[in-house]
Amino acid sequence: MRRPRSHRVLMLLLLAAALAFPQAQDEDFRVFTEHPRLFLRAQRLRLLRRERQRRSMRWEKFETLMAGRARMPEPGLSAALYAQVTEDWSACRPAVEWALTNAADLRQQALVFDWCQPSLGENESRQLAARLERGIAAARSSTDLADVRSRALAAVALAGHLDPLAERELRSIVVDWWRGKVVPSIKSVHAPIPLDRTYDLFELFHAVRDNINVEMREALPAMFRSLPIVHVLSHYPATYPAPEGDYRIPAFKGGGEPDLTQAARSRAAGLAMVAYDTNAQENQFLQGWLIQDRFLLQSAFGVPYEFLWANPYQPGLSPFYMPLYAYDELSGRVFVRSSWEEDAAWFGYFDGEGQRFDKGRIEVLSPQSASGVEIGPALIFQAAKQRKFKVEARDVDLLFVLGLKPGARYDVEVDDEEMREERAGPGGVLRMLTSGKFTGGLRLKPAGVPPGN
């Protein structure tokens, strides 16, 4: 007897879901590592302790702040990291005392519990474990990336103390939240992780892979393969001088004054990205861009991250050999610059906003503008309202049309060329190679629409 078509479709969908994540049923979410588990794998901890022995520049900046009892914005992370590197467990006392106050956040409590184990008394360990358990329960209903990351760190820290809880939380985060909600949202709604949350994401990736050997990036391989280049090009070209040192400023919506804490987090995100996968060529370009000493983080907030994640011995490739544009097809983000010099012009399209940066000024572009923006190798049009564009001759290699219907097919007419059909990417961006010279007009209309409509 032939089964109904609806039944066959259901079976195919179930099979596709099973093939998408075949490991979900067989994966082991039990933490297999010993303290310290979070970010301080044996190889990295050896590197940090060698940096102390060598009196490296990064270590001396960190030690100066800690020995001088500077007011650290993240006291738990800073004191616990200092104790691990020096193996002076008395340095953990202020971290433990702070972690037991109401001012402490779940993420830093997890780091203190994990990194300060040698200094924890039985009663302190019990109290801090109870706080982590309550913090996990309070964060369980949140889908915010920072909350999920903190919950994962707390679960990893509690392994060996509350194993069933740790395993349950990590399974929930990987299977239910990441694979069940975030990945489908990125693929179907094209709602990517905000660029300013990249550091939170890589803390989560490090905690999960290092302790349960699950690679979360494999659900979105193309997006994460392009992310290092996107990360570099999503920063404005000009250096921002501050009293404590120079910053590269990540793109932010709306213009205005830059947030230097966010600039520090963005650099930390790049360093953590390189530490996560040192062999990828894209990360070697990222390393070459990061490791210039003039951009070393020197604020009380940034110094612990600079010391924790930077590896000055990791070889990098010069960013001058990188492409001058980055395009994330899934999100529709586009970044282009005219050169690798600091006075370069720059264009960015992210989170639905187009920006041009030139001569130290951010200009937010109207999506209704019909004029193209020429930056370096590319000519960019925004198509929120327009489908016809006319420009004078331009020598460009790439043409981008932004703000189209995701995945839609368009008939494209370029003056003096045959009409052709092109498909917008999942993020609503049409990218076309040109013959090197673009002149006259460009017209788009949905494929299959009769002439005159």
Secondary structure as UniProt FT lines:
FT   HELIX           5..20
FT   TURN            22..26
FT   HELIX           42..53
FT   TURN            54..55
FT   HELIX           57..67
FT   TURN            68..69
FT   HELIX           75..86
FT   HELIX           89..92
FT   HELIX           93..99
FT   TURN            102..103
FT   HELIX           106..115
FT   HELIX           117..119
FT   HELIX           122..139
FT   TURN            140..141
FT   HELIX           145..158
FT   TURN            159..161
FT   HELIX           163..171
FT   HELIX           172..182
FT   HELIX           183..188
FT   HELIX           195..197
FT   HELIX           198..212
FT   HELIX           216..219
FT   HELIX           221..233
FT   STRAND          235..242
FT   TURN            243..244
FT   STRAND          245..250
FT   TURN            253..254
FT   HELIX           260..276
FT   HELIX           281..290
FT   HELIX           293..295
FT   TURN            300..302
FT   HELIX           303..309
FT   TURN            312..313
FT   HELIX           319..321
FT   STRAND          325..328
FT   TURN            329..332
FT   STRAND          333..337
FT   TURN            342..343
FT   STRAND          346..350
FT   TURN            351..352
FT   STRAND          353..358
FT   TURN            359..360
FT   STRAND          361..365
FT   TURN            367..368
FT   STRAND          373..375
FT   TURN            376..377
FT   STRAND          378..382
FT   STRAND          388..394
FT   STRAND          398..402
FT   TURN            406..407
FT   STRAND          409..414
FT   TURN            415..416
FT   STRAND          420..423
FT   TURN            426..427
FT   STRAND          430..433
FT   STRAND          438..446
FT   TURN            447..448
FT   TURN            451..452
//
